[in-house]
Structure formats: C-alpha cells, structure tokens
Amino acid sequence: MSRVFIYDTTLRDGAQTEGISYSVSDKLLIARKLDFLGVDFIEGGWPGSNPKDLEFFHKLKVEKLKTSRLVAFGSTRRKGRTPSKDPIVRALVDAGTEYITIFGKSWDLHVNQVLKVSLDENLKMISDTVRYLCKRGKRVFFDAEHFFDGYRDNAEYALKTLEAALSAGAETVVMCDTNGGTLTSDISRIVAEVKQQTTKAKLGIHTHNDNGMAVANSVTAVQAGCVQVQGTINGYGERCGNADLCAIIPSLVLRLNSECSCGKRLRELTEVSRYVSEVSNMKQQDNQPYVGSSAFSHKAGVHINAMLKTPRSYEHIDPETVGNKRKFLSSELAGKTGILQKAGEISCQLEKDGKNTKKLHQLVQRMELDGYQFEAAGASLELVLRKSLGRYRKFFNLEGFRVIVERRSDGRLISEATIKVNVNGVDEHTASEGDGPVNALDNALRKALMDFYPELGDMHLSDFKVRVIDSKAGTAAKVRVFIESQDKKRSWWTLGVSENIIQASWQALVDSVEYKLLQEREEKKINE
C-alpha cells in the first residue's frame, strides 16, 4: 500500500464558499473534528490577511491538536521586497506553526499579466520565500497555482517553478488545478510526466470542481504518483467548490488500498461530514457520495428486492464502512417489499402476500395519489404503519386551535397561535407567539404538552418546506408541507397534505411530536 497524506483546507478554501462565514469559534470546532478524523494536515487560514485568522492561530498555540498538524498559508514575497521586509511572510513565521504552505505563480500568463514581473523575478520570489522560511526552521509546502494551465502553455517554465521551490528546501510541491477545468486524462498524463522529470520530489494535488471532475482528478493524480491530496470536507470552496475529501478518502482507502491516517476513523466520516455542514450552516446534499442521506437509499421495488437478497447487487460498499445507513424508501414504486422492510423496522413481521401487507400497500398508494410523499418523510410513514397495525398510542387529542397574523401600525407582523389539547382527560389551553404562523403553532403545541412530556424540551424544528402539488389550481391547490425536527440524538422528517397550508403544517407538526414521544417510549422499553 502507498502512503497518502490528507491535507484539509476547509478552514481556508472552504471558507470562501458563498454563504459561509466562519467565526473563530466555528474554525476551532471544525479543527477539532478534523483532528478527531485524523487528517494529516489542517490548513488553518492566512494569518497575514485578517485578524480572525491571527486569533485562530493564537488560540491553537495554547490548545494543541492531537493527531493533525496545523499549517499556515500565504503567498510568496511581493515584488521589490525581501522576505524579511514583507509583513505577509513575517506573519507566517509569527503564526507559530511547524508547517507553512506558500503559493506562487506557475503559469506564465499570470506572471506577465497579473503579477506583471519577469519570469526570472517570479522564480526568485518563490525560492527566496521558501529558503527564508526553511532557514527559520519551518517545513514548507509549495502550491504551484494554475499549474496545469501553465504546463499546457509553457511546460518548461511551469516545471522551473517546482524546481525553484524544491531547490530552496520545499518538502512537497503541489500541482494546482486552480481554474478547475482540466480533464482527468490530462491530469493523469501531466502528473506522470512531472513525476518522471522530478523523480525524487514529493508531489501533491489540489483540484477545483469547475468541470465536475475534482474528485476523479485527485484520485487519478494519486494513481499517477502524488502522495499528498488537498481538499475540503463536503467539497466546500469558491465557485463550484474544491475536491470533496468525503469522497476522496474512502476511494483511496477502499478502492486503491492506500495507507491513509483517516482510514482508521473511516466509520466516523459521515458524522464528520454532517457536523461540518452544521457548523458551516449549510444544508448537506442528500445525494453526496458515501456520506449523503440518499447515498444508500433504494426506492424501486426491483432494487429493494435484490438488495434484501444480496446487498452487493446495488451497493458498491457496505454503508456502515463510512458510518452511513441503508434506507429502503416506501412509495408506489417500491411495491410490497418496501412495506415489508419498514414493518420489520418496527418489529412487525408480515408475509409478502398476506392480507395486512396488501392492505398497507394499497393505503400507501392511495395516500401518495392524494399528494403524500413518504420516501422523504419516513417518520410519518412509520406512524401510518403503526396506526394500521395496531401498534400506535395516541399521546393527546386536539380540541382546537386558532392562528392570528396581525400587522401592526409600525409594520411589524405578529403571529399568535392558541391551542387546546386533552392529555389523559386533562385539558390544556395555551397561547404562544412565533416567527410566522407555523412557528407559533409549534411553540404553542409543545408549550401545551411540556408538563406532560418534558422530553419535548430538547426537540426543535430545523427545516420547513412547502410544495404546491397542483399548480394549475392556483391558490386553491393542495400543498405538501415537510418538516424536519431534531433533538440531541436524531433528526426526522414528517409531512402533511391539505388545501390549507396551516392544516398541512399542523399535520406535519403533530407527526413530528408524536414520533419524538414514540421513540422515547421505545427507548425506555429497551432500557428497562
């Protein structure tokens, strides 16, 4: 097995994603999680560019990482200055990290038209900076920016930039596909050619995803000779993003049999991916390879039937290998197999051709014809099955609710919900305000039930979606409301369907609360 070093740049490149703005606290949380995963290098940011990154490096001087090595990132010295007189270079030294990554131009177009210096001066900027840092005890990586574009236009000069960094003491030279437009076949060819001409050099790869090939380009670069792979968790990054380490790491370990420090924690990969998306305030892509919630979901009846017999028939790996889970989605396309599987999850064994199975299948088909979509709301489907199979306990009865939306003279919109429920013969009548009518209903319902079910205190609504089912009907059309709820242990989706958006929302809210209470009851039984 070949040793491949994982270099994470989520805190620098990933922070350039549209919609992401990390606080120092956010960066510390992610750094600790990356350290837990076991990545070799964590690029913490550019200490010479902003106070936030300076503070981050200062805090990690005190709080040491356990497995990963922190890297400061910056540019070569500017033209007309020596490294010792360049404040950006001095800030890199002051960051206090053992490792520093320097980026420099390797495309003559950038040297001539962007930096506006001579080709020789650019080489001196690279070598001077690397040599200065090495003399101060730093271990240096060199990122050859725009390397593949530069190699295509002027291969001789692009190679000279690598040689300038290596001769000055750089440990690894990293070829960057900065514009993200290089084809995988070209990556393979160019890396192999560079490897042949720099036989003793350690090579790295840094790709962007502008042509949708960043992961493939990174993996093929390793096959061609690279020993360091740079990328971000979930592929975060500017424009179309960087190479996604959540796809690269398992591909290297499981497909190329590469030795990788993260391989020991591969089962934590899905949890790390979702943790970083949560801290980044970004919704995770359901269809993300390996770690997405749909990565191992099966809907078609033929697929589910085959999966129950031989999982390898429709899965390239066991989902538990990366900490994910297999899901069988129930819908009109899934046939009876999906119903049988879901029933099995609630410890109810049904016969494929049995009367109950046929009844449940027909019920699901009728409800989906009315607009329900259970594949995206497994919690609501479980409640439907439990009610039909006599495995359901009603936790409360609704006596009525009222929602008021008032626009005040100062322009403020006030939403208030009043609700009356009955729990075990006891009436509870409460009211609550909220940020909109659905939030007000949610607050009022949980407020009414809190004395009876205090476990609802750690539950909250985390997402809300509305879909018009028949747009031709205009404002009289049915709507489908999805609600995602979560607590400290899990998250779950429920849904409601109605011509009235408040009623549809109410259905989804009730399901979310009942599912929470049901799970708590089941866990209590197991613990007893």
C-alpha positions as CSV (number, residue, x, y, z in Angstrom):
1,M,0.0,0.0,0.0
2,S,1.2,3.5,-0.8
3,R,1.1,6.2,1.9
4,V,-1.1,9.2,1.0
5,F,-1.2,12.3,3.2
6,I,-4.6,14.1,3.5
7,Y,-4.4,17.9,3.6
8,D,-7.6,19.7,4.6
9,T,-8.2,23.2,3.5
10,T,-11.8,23.6,4.7
11,L,-10.9,26.5,7.0
12,R,-9.3,28.5,4.2
13,D,-10.6,27.4,0.8
14,G,-13.8,26.1,2.2
15,A,-14.4,29.5,3.9
16,Q,-14.5,31.1,0.5
17,T,-17.8,29.3,-0.2
18,E,-20.7,31.6,-1.0
19,G,-22.9,31.6,2.2
20,I,-20.1,30.5,4.6
21,S,-18.6,32.8,7.1
22,Y,-16.7,31.1,9.9
23,S,-16.2,32.7,13.3
24,V,-13.0,31.9,15.3
25,S,-15.2,29.6,17.4
26,D,-16.5,27.8,14.3
27,K,-13.0,27.3,13.0
28,L,-11.9,25.8,16.3
29,L,-14.9,23.4,16.3
30,I,-14.1,22.2,12.8
31,A,-10.4,21.9,13.5
32,R,-11.1,19.7,16.5
33,K,-13.4,17.5,14.4
34,L,-10.8,17.2,11.6
35,D,-8.2,16.3,14.3
36,F,-10.6,13.6,15.5
37,L,-10.9,12.2,12.0
38,G,-7.2,12.1,11.7
39,V,-6.3,14.2,8.7
40,D,-2.6,14.7,8.4
41,F,-2.6,18.5,7.8
42,I,-5.2,21.2,8.6
43,E,-4.7,24.5,6.8
44,G,-5.9,27.0,9.3
45,G,-6.0,30.1,7.1
46,W,-3.9,33.0,6.0
47,P,-2.6,34.7,9.2
48,G,-1.3,37.8,7.3
49,S,-4.7,38.6,5.7
50,N,-7.1,39.2,8.6
51,P,-7.4,39.4,12.4
52,K,-9.7,36.4,12.6
53,D,-7.1,34.0,11.3
54,L,-4.5,35.6,13.5
55,E,-6.7,34.9,16.6
56,F,-7.3,31.4,15.4
57,F,-3.6,30.5,15.2
58,H,-3.0,32.2,18.5
59,K,-5.7,30.0,20.2
60,L,-4.3,26.8,18.7
61,K,-0.8,27.7,20.1
62,V,-2.4,27.0,23.5
63,E,-4.7,24.2,22.5
64,K,-2.6,21.6,20.8
65,L,-4.0,19.2,18.2
66,K,-3.7,15.5,19.0
67,T,-3.1,13.9,15.6
68,S,-3.2,16.6,12.9
69,R,-0.6,19.2,12.1
70,L,-1.6,22.8,11.7
71,V,-0.5,24.7,8.6
72,A,-0.3,28.4,7.9
73,F,-1.0,29.5,4.4
74,G,0.3,32.5,2.5
75,S,1.9,33.9,-0.6
76,T,5.5,34.4,-1.8
77,R,7.1,37.7,-1.1
78,R,5.9,40.6,-3.1
79,K,8.0,42.0,-5.9
80,G,10.6,44.5,-4.9
81,R,10.8,43.2,-1.3
82,T,12.9,40.8,0.6
83,P,11.0,38.1,2.7
84,S,12.3,39.7,5.9
85,K,10.7,43.0,5.0
86,D,7.4,41.5,3.8
87,P,4.8,41.7,6.5
88,I,2.8,38.8,5.0
89,V,5.8,36.5,5.2
90,R,6.7,37.7,8.7
91,A,3.1,37.0,9.8
92,L,3.5,33.4,8.6
93,V,6.6,32.9,10.8
94,D,4.7,34.5,13.8
95,A,1.8,32.1,13.4
96,G,4.0,29.6,15.2
97,T,3.2,26.6,13.1
98,E,5.8,23.9,12.1
99,Y,4.4,23.7,8.6
100,I,3.7,26.6,6.1
101,T,2.2,26.4,2.7
102,I,3.4,29.0,0.2
103,F,1.6,29.6,-3.1
104,G,3.2,31.1,-6.2
105,K,2.5,31.5,-9.9
106,S,3.4,28.7,-12.3
107,W,1.5,30.0,-15.3
108,D,3.5,32.5,-17.4
109,L,0.2,34.2,-18.3
110,H,-0.3,35.1,-14.6
111,V,3.3,36.1,-14.2
112,N,3.2,38.5,-17.1
113,Q,-0.3,39.9,-16.9
114,V,-1.3,39.6,-13.3
115,L,1.9,40.0,-11.2
116,K,3.5,42.0,-14.0
117,V,7.0,40.8,-13.2
118,S,9.6,39.0,-15.3
119,L,9.6,35.2,-15.4
120,D,13.0,35.2,-13.6
121,E,11.8,37.5,-10.9
122,N,8.9,35.2,-10.2
123,L,11.2,32.3,-9.8
124,K,13.3,34.4,-7.3
125,M,10.1,35.3,-5.4
126,I,9.4,31.6,-5.0
127,S,12.9,30.5,-4.0
128,D,13.6,33.5,-1.7
129,T,10.4,32.9,0.3
130,V,10.8,29.2,0.7
131,R,14.5,29.5,1.6
132,Y,13.8,32.2,4.2
133,L,11.1,30.1,5.9
134,C,13.3,26.9,5.9
135,K,16.2,28.8,7.5
136,R,13.8,29.7,10.3
137,G,13.1,26.0,11.0
138,K,9.8,25.9,9.0
139,R,8.8,22.9,6.9
140,V,7.4,24.2,3.6
141,F,4.9,23.0,1.0
142,F,4.7,24.9,-2.3
143,D,1.4,25.3,-4.0
144,A,2.0,25.8,-7.7
145,E,-1.0,27.9,-8.6
146,H,-2.6,27.3,-12.0
147,F,0.0,24.6,-12.7
148,F,-2.0,22.6,-15.2
149,D,-2.9,25.6,-17.3
150,G,0.7,26.8,-17.1
151,Y,2.0,23.3,-18.1
152,R,-0.2,23.3,-21.2
153,D,1.0,26.7,-22.3
154,N,4.6,26.6,-21.2
155,A,5.7,23.2,-19.7
156,E,9.3,24.2,-19.3
157,Y,8.5,27.2,-17.2
158,A,5.9,25.5,-15.1
159,L,8.5,22.9,-14.2
160,K,11.0,25.6,-13.3
161,T,8.7,26.9,-10.6
162,L,8.6,23.5,-9.0
163,E,12.4,23.2,-9.2
164,A,12.8,26.7,-7.7
165,A,10.7,25.6,-4.6
166,L,12.4,22.2,-4.3
167,S,16.0,23.6,-4.6
168,A,15.1,26.2,-1.9
169,G,14.0,23.4,0.5
170,A,10.3,22.7,-0.1
171,E,9.3,19.3,1.1
172,T,6.3,18.8,-1.2
173,V,5.3,20.6,-4.4
174,V,1.6,20.7,-5.0
175,M,0.2,21.0,-8.5
176,C,-3.0,23.0,-8.5
177,D,-5.8,23.0,-11.0
178,T,-6.9,26.4,-9.8
179,N,-9.4,27.1,-12.6
180,G,-10.8,23.6,-12.2
181,G,-11.1,22.9,-15.9
182,T,-8.6,20.2,-16.6
183,L,-9.8,16.8,-17.8
184,T,-8.9,13.7,-15.8
185,S,-6.9,12.2,-18.7
186,D,-4.8,15.3,-18.8
187,I,-4.2,15.2,-15.1
188,S,-3.0,11.6,-15.3
189,R,-0.7,12.4,-18.2
190,I,0.8,15.6,-16.8
191,V,1.3,14.2,-13.3
192,A,3.1,11.2,-14.7
193,E,5.3,13.4,-16.8
194,V,6.2,15.6,-13.9
195,K,6.9,12.6,-11.7
196,Q,9.3,11.3,-14.4
197,Q,11.2,14.6,-14.5
198,T,11.3,15.2,-10.7
199,T,12.0,11.6,-9.6
200,K,12.9,12.4,-6.0
201,A,10.3,15.1,-5.4
202,K,7.2,14.5,-3.3
203,L,4.2,15.6,-5.3
204,G,0.8,16.8,-4.2
205,I,-2.5,17.6,-5.9
206,H,-5.0,20.4,-5.4
207,T,-8.1,20.5,-7.6
208,H,-11.2,22.6,-8.0
209,N,-14.5,21.3,-9.3
210,D,-15.5,23.7,-12.0
211,N,-15.8,20.9,-14.6
212,G,-17.3,18.4,-12.0
213,M,-14.1,16.3,-12.0
214,A,-12.2,17.4,-8.9
215,V,-12.6,14.1,-7.0
216,A,-11.7,12.0,-10.1
217,N,-8.8,14.3,-10.8
218,S,-7.5,13.9,-7.3
219,V,-7.7,10.1,-7.2
220,T,-6.1,9.7,-10.6
221,A,-3.3,12.1,-9.6
222,V,-2.5,9.7,-6.7
223,Q,-2.5,6.8,-9.1
224,A,0.0,8.7,-11.2
225,G,2.4,9.4,-8.3
226,C,1.0,12.1,-5.9
227,V,1.5,11.4,-2.2
228,Q,-0.5,14.4,-0.8
229,V,-4.1,15.2,-1.6
230,Q,-5.6,18.6,-0.8
231,G,-9.4,19.1,-0.5
232,T,-12.3,20.2,1.7
233,I,-15.0,18.5,3.7
234,N,-18.1,18.3,1.6
235,G,-16.3,19.9,-1.3
236,Y,-16.8,23.4,0.0
237,G,-14.9,26.2,-1.8
238,E,-15.2,29.1,-4.1
239,R,-17.3,28.9,-7.3
240,C,-18.1,25.2,-7.8
241,G,-16.0,24.1,-4.8
242,N,-12.9,22.1,-4.1
243,A,-12.3,18.4,-4.3
244,D,-14.5,16.6,-1.7
245,L,-12.4,14.8,0.9
246,C,-15.5,12.8,1.9
247,A,-15.4,11.1,-1.4
248,I,-11.6,11.1,-1.9
249,I,-10.7,9.5,1.4
250,P,-12.9,6.3,1.1
251,S,-12.0,6.0,-2.5
252,L,-8.3,6.0,-1.7
253,V,-8.7,3.6,1.2
254,L,-11.3,1.2,-0.2
255,R,-10.5,1.3,-3.9
256,L,-6.8,2.0,-4.1
257,N,-5.9,0.3,-0.8
258,S,-3.8,3.3,0.1
259,E,-2.4,3.8,3.5
260,C,-4.2,6.8,5.0
261,S,-4.3,8.1,8.5
262,C,-8.1,8.7,8.2
263,G,-8.6,5.1,7.3
264,K,-8.6,4.2,11.0
265,R,-11.6,6.5,11.5
266,L,-13.4,5.8,8.3
267,R,-16.6,4.9,10.1
268,E,-16.7,8.4,11.5
269,L,-16.7,10.1,8.1
270,T,-20.5,10.6,7.7
271,E,-20.7,12.1,11.2
272,V,-17.8,14.4,10.5
273,S,-19.4,15.5,7.2
274,R,-22.7,16.3,8.8
275,Y,-21.0,18.1,11.7
276,V,-19.1,20.4,9.4
277,S,-22.2,21.1,7.4
278,E,-24.0,22.0,10.6
279,V,-21.2,24.4,11.8
280,S,-21.0,25.9,8.3
281,N,-24.8,26.5,8.3
282,M,-25.0,24.7,5.0
283,K,-27.6,22.0,4.1
284,Q,-25.9,18.8,3.2
285,Q,-26.5,17.4,-0.3
286,D,-28.7,14.3,0.0
287,N,-27.0,12.7,-3.0
288,Q,-23.5,13.3,-1.8
289,P,-21.4,10.2,-2.5
290,Y,-20.6,8.0,0.5
291,V,-22.0,10.4,3.3
292,G,-25.2,11.8,1.8
293,S,-28.5,10.7,3.4
294,S,-29.6,9.2,0.0
295,A,-26.2,7.6,-0.8
296,F,-27.5,4.2,0.1
297,S,-31.3,4.7,-0.3
298,H,-33.3,2.4,-2.5
299,K,-36.7,3.1,-3.9
300,A,-37.6,0.9,-6.9
301,G,-39.2,-2.4,-5.9
302,V,-36.9,-4.4,-8.1
303,H,-33.8,-2.8,-6.4
304,I,-35.2,-3.4,-2.9
305,N,-36.0,-7.0,-3.7
306,A,-32.5,-7.6,-5.0
307,M,-30.9,-5.7,-2.0
308,L,-32.7,-8.0,0.5
309,K,-31.2,-11.0,-1.2
310,T,-27.7,-9.6,-2.0
311,P,-26.6,-6.1,-0.8
312,R,-23.8,-6.1,-3.3
313,S,-26.3,-6.1,-6.1
314,Y,-26.9,-2.4,-5.8
315,E,-24.3,-1.1,-3.4
316,H,-20.6,-0.6,-4.1
317,I,-19.6,-0.7,-0.4
318,D,-21.3,-1.5,2.9
319,P,-22.7,1.8,4.1
320,E,-21.5,1.2,7.7
321,T,-17.9,1.3,6.4
322,V,-18.2,5.1,6.2
323,G,-20.7,5.4,9.1
324,N,-23.8,5.8,6.9
325,K,-27.0,3.7,6.8
326,R,-29.0,1.9,4.2
327,K,-32.6,3.1,3.6
328,F,-35.5,1.5,1.8
329,L,-37.9,4.1,0.6
330,S,-41.6,3.3,0.6
331,S,-43.7,4.6,-2.3
332,E,-45.9,3.4,-5.1
333,L,-42.7,2.4,-7.0
334,A,-41.4,0.3,-4.2
335,G,-44.1,-2.4,-4.2
336,K,-44.7,-4.6,-1.2
337,T,-41.1,-5.0,-0.4
338,G,-40.7,-1.5,0.9
339,I,-43.7,-2.0,3.2
340,L,-42.3,-5.3,4.5
341,Q,-38.9,-3.7,5.2
342,K,-40.5,-0.7,7.1
343,A,-42.7,-3.0,9.1
344,G,-39.7,-5.0,10.0
345,E,-38.0,-1.9,11.4
346,I,-40.9,-1.7,14.0
347,S,-40.6,-5.4,14.8
348,C,-43.7,-6.4,12.9
349,Q,-43.1,-9.3,10.6
350,L,-45.5,-9.5,7.7
351,E,-46.0,-12.0,4.9
352,K,-45.3,-10.7,1.4
353,D,-48.7,-12.0,0.1
354,G,-50.5,-11.5,3.4
355,K,-53.7,-9.6,3.9
356,N,-52.1,-6.9,6.1
357,T,-49.3,-6.3,3.6
358,K,-51.8,-5.9,0.7
359,K,-53.9,-3.5,2.8
360,L,-50.9,-1.4,3.8
361,H,-49.6,-1.3,0.2
362,Q,-53.0,-0.1,-1.1
363,L,-53.2,2.5,1.7
364,V,-49.7,4.0,0.8
365,Q,-50.7,4.1,-2.9
366,R,-53.9,5.9,-2.1
367,M,-52.2,8.5,0.1
368,E,-49.5,9.1,-2.4
369,L,-52.2,9.6,-5.0
370,D,-53.6,12.3,-2.7
371,G,-50.2,14.0,-2.6
372,Y,-48.3,12.4,0.2
373,Q,-44.6,11.5,-0.5
374,F,-43.4,9.1,2.2
375,E,-39.9,8.5,0.7
376,A,-38.9,11.9,2.1
377,A,-40.8,11.5,5.4
378,G,-40.0,8.2,7.0
379,A,-41.3,9.3,10.4
380,S,-44.8,9.9,9.1
381,L,-44.8,6.6,7.2
382,E,-43.9,4.8,10.4
383,L,-46.8,6.4,12.2
384,V,-49.2,5.4,9.3
385,L,-48.0,1.7,9.6
386,R,-48.2,1.7,13.4
387,K,-51.8,3.0,13.3
388,S,-52.8,0.4,10.7
389,L,-51.1,-2.4,12.5
390,G,-52.5,-1.5,16.0
391,R,-49.0,-0.5,17.3
392,Y,-49.8,3.1,18.0
393,R,-50.5,5.0,21.2
394,K,-52.3,8.4,21.0
395,F,-50.5,10.8,23.2
396,F,-53.0,13.7,23.1
397,N,-56.2,14.8,21.4
398,L,-56.7,18.2,19.8
399,E,-59.7,20.1,20.9
400,G,-59.0,23.0,18.6
401,F,-56.5,25.7,17.6
402,R,-56.6,29.3,16.2
403,V,-53.9,31.2,14.4
404,I,-53.8,35.0,14.1
405,V,-51.5,37.0,11.9
406,E,-51.6,40.7,12.7
407,R,-49.8,43.6,11.0
408,R,-49.2,46.4,13.5
409,S,-49.1,50.1,12.6
410,D,-45.3,50.1,12.8
411,G,-45.1,47.5,10.1
412,R,-44.4,44.5,12.4
413,L,-46.1,41.2,11.7
414,I,-47.2,39.3,14.8
415,S,-48.2,35.7,14.7
416,E,-50.0,34.1,17.6
417,A,-51.4,30.6,18.0
418,T,-53.9,29.5,20.6
419,I,-54.3,25.7,21.2
420,K,-56.4,23.4,23.3
421,V,-55.4,19.8,23.8
422,N,-56.6,17.0,26.1
423,V,-54.0,14.6,27.6
424,N,-55.3,11.6,29.6
425,G,-58.5,13.5,30.4
426,V,-56.8,16.8,31.3
427,D,-57.5,19.9,29.2
428,E,-54.6,22.3,28.5
429,H,-55.2,25.6,26.9
430,T,-52.2,27.8,25.9
431,A,-51.1,30.5,23.5
432,S,-47.7,31.4,22.1
433,E,-46.2,33.8,19.6
434,G,-43.7,32.9,16.9
435,D,-41.8,33.9,13.8
436,G,-44.8,33.2,11.5
437,P,-47.9,31.1,12.0
438,V,-46.2,27.7,11.8
439,N,-43.6,28.6,14.3
440,A,-46.3,30.0,16.6
441,L,-48.3,26.7,16.3
442,D,-45.1,24.7,17.0
443,N,-44.4,26.8,20.1
444,A,-48.0,26.6,21.4
445,L,-48.3,22.8,20.9
446,R,-45.0,22.0,22.7
447,K,-45.9,24.5,25.4
448,A,-49.2,22.8,26.0
449,L,-47.6,19.3,26.2
450,M,-44.4,20.2,28.1
451,D,-45.8,19.5,31.6
452,F,-47.0,16.0,30.5
453,Y,-44.0,15.2,28.3
454,P,-40.9,17.2,29.4
455,E,-38.7,15.3,26.9
456,L,-40.1,17.6,24.3
457,G,-37.8,20.3,25.7
458,D,-34.8,19.1,23.7
459,M,-36.7,19.0,20.4
460,H,-36.8,21.8,17.8
461,L,-38.0,22.3,14.2
462,S,-34.9,22.6,12.0
463,D,-36.4,22.8,8.4
464,F,-39.7,23.6,6.8
465,K,-40.6,23.1,3.1
466,V,-43.8,23.8,1.2
467,R,-44.6,22.3,-2.3
468,V,-47.6,23.1,-4.3
469,I,-48.9,19.8,-5.7
470,D,-51.2,21.0,-8.5
471,S,-50.1,24.5,-9.6
472,K,-52.9,24.7,-12.1
473,A,-55.4,25.1,-9.3
474,G,-53.7,28.3,-8.2
475,T,-54.3,29.4,-4.6
476,A,-56.9,26.6,-4.2
477,A,-54.2,23.9,-4.9
478,K,-53.2,21.3,-2.4
479,V,-49.9,21.9,-0.7
480,R,-47.4,19.4,0.7
481,V,-45.5,20.5,3.9
482,F,-42.4,18.8,5.0
483,I,-41.0,19.5,8.5
484,E,-37.6,18.4,9.8
485,S,-37.2,18.1,13.5
486,Q,-34.2,17.1,15.6
487,D,-33.1,16.5,19.1
488,K,-29.8,15.6,20.6
489,K,-29.8,12.1,19.1
490,R,-31.6,12.2,15.8
491,S,-33.4,14.1,13.1
492,W,-36.6,13.1,11.3
493,W,-38.9,14.3,8.6
494,T,-42.7,14.4,8.7
495,L,-45.3,15.7,6.3
496,G,-48.9,16.9,5.9
497,V,-51.1,17.5,2.8
498,S,-54.1,19.8,2.5
499,E,-55.6,22.7,0.5
500,N,-54.9,24.8,3.6
501,I,-51.2,25.4,4.4
502,I,-51.9,25.8,8.1
503,Q,-53.7,22.5,8.2
504,A,-50.9,20.7,6.3
505,S,-48.4,22.2,8.6
506,W,-50.4,21.1,11.6
507,Q,-50.4,17.5,10.4
508,A,-46.7,17.6,10.0
509,L,-46.2,19.2,13.4
510,V,-48.3,16.6,15.2
511,D,-46.5,13.8,13.5
512,S,-43.1,15.3,14.5
513,V,-44.1,15.5,18.1
514,E,-45.8,12.0,18.2
515,Y,-42.8,10.4,16.5
516,K,-40.5,12.0,19.2
517,L,-42.6,10.7,22.0
518,L,-42.9,7.3,20.4
519,Q,-39.1,7.0,20.1
520,E,-38.7,8.0,23.7
521,R,-41.2,5.3,24.8
522,E,-39.5,2.6,22.7
523,E,-36.0,3.5,24.1
524,K,-37.4,3.4,27.6
525,K,-38.8,-0.1,27.0
526,I,-35.4,-1.3,25.7
527,N,-33.6,0.2,28.7
528,E,-36.0,-1.4,31.1
